[in-house]
Amino acid sequence: MKQSIFLTFIIGLISLSLSAQQAVKIYNPEADAKAEVAAAVAKAAAEGKHVFLQVGGNWCPWCVKFHKMIAEDAKLDSLVKANYVVVKVNFSKENDNQQLLATLGYPQRFGFPVFVILDEKGKVLHTQDSGYLELDKGYNREKVERMFQMWSVFTMKEAAIKYGK
C-alpha cells in the first residue's frame, strides 16, 4: 500500500513538473507590442543600447529553448543586458501583431523564433533567422554570442570608424 501511494505521488510530481515546463509564459498575447517596442527604443536611446526583439509565442518550443538558454547562461544574459533592451513580441492566434511586424519587414517569414535588432531610433538593423543558430536540439552558444556581439552598439560604432562611415 505504501509503495502504491509513493508511486502515485512520484507520478503526480513528474506530471506537475512536465506541465509547468510546458506552461512557460515568456510572451504576453495581451501586450501592446507596438507600445512596448516604442518604449524600448526610447530606453535604448537613453542607455546607448540597441533593441532586441524576440518574435514568437508560448506555443513555440524553440522560442522557449532560446529564452531558457539566455536566462541560464550568465555570460549570454550579461551580454544581452549590457547591450540591448529586450522585447518579446507575441505571435499567436490570440494576437499576431501583424501591424507591428509589417513595419519590421515581415520577419515572421523566417519562422519562429525570429530576432530583429533595432537601433536607438527604431530602424531595423538586422533580422536573424534563428534556424542558422541551431545545433542539434538546441542552439549553438557560440553563434548566439557572436550574433549579440556583432550587432551591439559598440561593434557597430567600431565598424563605422573602421570602414569610414
N, C-alpha and C positions, 0 to 999 in steps of 0.2 A: 504494500500500500504506500509506504513512504517513497519507494522508488518511482511509483506512478505519479505521485504528486510532484516529486522533484523533476521528473521528465517533463511533465506538463508545464511546470514553472520555467524550465530552460527553454522549451519550445516557445512559450509566450514571450520571454525576453528576446529571443532571436527574431521573432516576428515583429516585435515592437522596434527593435533596432533597425531592421530592414525597412519598415515603413517610415521611420524617422529619416533614414538616409534618402528615401525617395521623396520625402516631403520637403526637401531643401527649397527654400524660397529666397532666391537671390534677385529675382526680378519681380517688380510690382506692376501687375497689369493695370492697376488703377492710377498709376503715377502719370502726371502730366510731363511726359518726356521732353517735349519742346521747352517747357519752362525749366526743367532740370538741366538741360543742355545749356540754355541761356545763362543760368546761374553758374554753371561750371565754367563757362567761357569767361564770365566776369571774374570769378575766383582765380582762374588760371592767369588772367592778365595781371591781377593784383599780386599774385605769388610768383610770377615769372615761370610758369609751367605750361604744358600742353594739356589737352583734354583727351582722355582715353575712353572711347565708347565701346562697351561690350554689348553687342546686339544679339539677343537670343531669348530663350524662355526657360521657365522652370521645367518644362516638358523635355528639354534637350539634355541628354546625358553628357555630351561633350562640353556643353556650357557649364554644367556643374563641375566636371573634371577640371576645366580651366580655372574656375573660381577657387576650387579647393587647392589646386597646385600653387596659385599665387598666395593664398592665405596661409598655407602650411610651409612655405619656403621663405624663411626670414630674409634672405638676400633679395629675392624677387619682390617680396612685399615692400621692403625698404626702397628698392629701386623705383617701384611704381609710385609709392607715396612721395618720394623726393622729387619726382619729375612730372607727375600727372595728377589731374583732377579726374576721378573716375566716375562714370555714369553707366549704369546697367540699363540699357534700353530694351524694353519688353517687346517681343514679337510673339503673339499667340492669337488664338481665335477670339479671346476676350478683348484684345487691344493690339492691333498690328502696327500701330504708329506709322501708317502709310505716308501721311503728310510730312512728318519729320524725315523719314527715310528717303523720300523723293528729293528733299533739299540736300541730302548727303550723297546723291548719285545712285540710289537704289542698291546699297551694299548687300541686301538680302539675296541678291542674285548669286552670291558666292556660297550660300548655305549658312549654317549656324554651328557655333557662334561665328560672327564676323566682327572684326575690330576696325574701328575708324579712329584716326588720330586727327585732332583739330589743333590749329594754332591758337594763340591767345586772342585772336579776332574771330574765331569760329570758322575759319577757312579749312576745308579738308586738305590735309597734308598727305594722308596715306590711308588706303583701305586694304586690310590684310585678310586674305582667305586663310582661315585657321587650319585648313587641311594641310597646308605646307609646313605647319608647325608640329604636326602629329608624329608620334613614334609608337609603334605597336598599339597598345590600348590606352595610350595617354599622350602627353605632349613631350616634345624634345626640349628639355630645360634650357640647353644652350641656345637653341634657336629662339625661344621665347625671350630669354635675357637679351640676346642680340637685337631683337625687334625693339624692345623697350629702350635699349641704349641708342640705337641708330636714329630714333625719332624723338629723342629728348631735345629740349631747348638748347642745351649745351652743345650737343653734337651738331645740330643744325646751324648754330652760330659759327662753330669751328669750320664747318663745310663752306659756309658763306665767305668766311675770311680766306680760306684756302683757295677757293675757286673764284674769288674776286667779285662776289656779288654783294 
